[in-house]
Amino acid sequence: MENDDFQFNPEAIGSPLQPDDEPQGPVPAGFNERFLAYVIDAAPFVAAAYVTFSFLVKNGSVQYTFSAETKWKLLWIIVYVIYETALSSGGRATLGKYLLGIRVKASDGSDLSVTASFIRAVSYFISAAPLNLGYLIALITPNKRALHDYLGGSRVISIKERSEWADGLILAVSWALIAMLTGSWINSNFLKLSPEEKRQVAMARTTVSKVAKLEEIYKMTYGRYTEDMQRLAALTGNPNAVRNEIMKTIEPNTLSLATDGRAYIISAKAKNWHKTEVTVSSIPPRK
């Protein structure tokens, strides 16, 4: 060898002692842990709103109306917003975020201000409005930010590592809750009658009951029941009022009178989304 001197320069070959990659900063919190933290935080407020309102109605302190229930829920929403505002700002953590080891920070990594935290808390309801799409975008956005994070200038980070077993448990629990809440939402909005629909059904039932009363009067007068709605309406002396009430409370072309002269069955569909059928019959129900 022409040169017996052997020189080793680690920097020249990219020594592993000085890695090329720079630290990436805090790890964004995942969708599942964020969702589970949200449920832990929101569930007590939802339960408290329901339990306290039910208690007030039962002991007579409040008369149940849809308006009263809405106002009571709004009161608890305000309490929830205050809770989220106070504990998501200044480096603090809500109960759910504390248990899941995640924190809300400003987009630049500093502690979130009270004002930004308030905007973020209010924006929860904006995220929820379009079928919860504001929450779901966290699955695809950079740093897993939801719509309320963009509006509040925030991001959510994970401050501790978890085992694969813990991550699997969070995944299973969060998606089980999502399935349960989705089923509940479908039931409330498409299967279960809303308060307004219940009111519409009650109005339709009242109208059908009035028609049944006219049938009884008709039988007392003529000795039999009739399928002729015009004859029944004429008994009131104001057929137009009968027609107007039917048009107001009954789905068009659904009022049906079936009788053999000795018994009757009157059915109609309410003017609600479900087109709920109501029936009144002179035939006693079988036991």
PyMOL commands that set and color helices and strands:
alter all, ss='L'
color gray80, all
select helices_A, chain A and resi 10-13+31-58+66-87+95-100+114-128+133-139+142-144+147-152+164-191+195-222+229-234+239-249
alter helices_A, ss='H'
color red, helices_A
select strands_A, chain A and resi 27-28+102-106+154-158+256-259+264-269+277-281
alter strands_A, ss='S'
color yellow, strands_A
deselect
rebuild
show_as cartoon
